[in-house]
Amino acid sequence: MEVELRYLESYPMVPPLIYPLDPEPGLMLRTDHRWHLSGDGSLCQLISASQWTGRESVVDLLLKAAGWRIEYALLRAKVLKTMSENGIVDDPVHDDLIAKAVEEAECGTSQSY
């Protein structure tokens, strides 16, 4: 996944913004909460501003962005109705879907997710 990482002048007191570039979600997805996007196209990485104190690692946000990419593909393929609340890095709610896709790929019966 290709992303643009933008550090604002207020960093580290506010987290950097992460914009997915490939895929780049269209305007219609930015108005639907289930895609976890802000109106400007950046990823919604935190449930509340209090989750970022300025001491966290940007690597954690990049891991969440990579997880967002997996959920994005599952949602586009209509395998999911919505993304997980906390992201798949921290939330095992979709682990069974990922395990099933890996198993199917290893057996050569992969479906298009």
PESUL-V834297 format. One record per pair of residues at least 6 apart in sequence whose ideal C-beta (glycine too) atoms are under 8 Angstrom apart, sorted by sequence separation. I is the first residue (numbers start at 1). GAP is how many residues later the second one is. If there is no record, write none. Layout:
[[I GAP] [I GAP]]
//
This chain:
[[8 6] [29 6] [37 6] [38 6] [46 6] [74 6] [75 6] [85 6] [88 6] [104 6] [30 7] [36 7] [37 7] [75 7] [84 7] [88 7] [104 7] [8 8] [29 8] [30 8] [31 8] [36 8] [75 8] [7 9] [8 9] [30 9] [71 9] [84 9] [101 9] [6 10] [25 10] [30 10] [84 10] [88 10] [101 10] [5 11] [6 11] [30 11] [72 11] [5 12] [6 12] [25 12] [71 12] [101 12] [5 13] [6 13] [71 13] [4 14] [5 14] [80 14] [3 15] [4 15] [68 15] [3 16] [25 16] [45 16] [71 16] [3 17] [4 17] [24 17] [71 17] [80 17] [2 18] [3 18] [70 18] [79 18] [1 19] [2 19] [45 19] [68 19] [2 20] [45 20] [67 20] [74 20] [1 21] [19 21] [20 21] [43 21] [67 21] [19 22] [43 22] [67 22] [17 23] [19 23] [20 23] [64 23] [66 23] [71 23] [74 23] [18 24] [19 24] [17 25] [18 25] [43 25] [64 25] [17 26] [63 26] [64 26] [18 27] [70 28] [15 30] [15 31] [36 32] [79 34] [14 35] [36 35] [77 35] [6 36] [77 36] [15 37] [35 37] [14 38] [47 38] [47 39] [74 39] [35 40] [73 40] [13 41] [15 41] [34 41] [12 42] [16 42] [45 42] [12 43] [15 43] [18 43] [18 44] [16 45] [20 45] [15 46] [23 46] [18 47] [25 47] [34 47] [36 47] [20 48] [34 48] [35 48] [20 49] [23 49] [34 49] [36 51] [20 52] [5 53] [5 57] [3 59] [3 62] [1 64] [1 65] [1 68]]
//
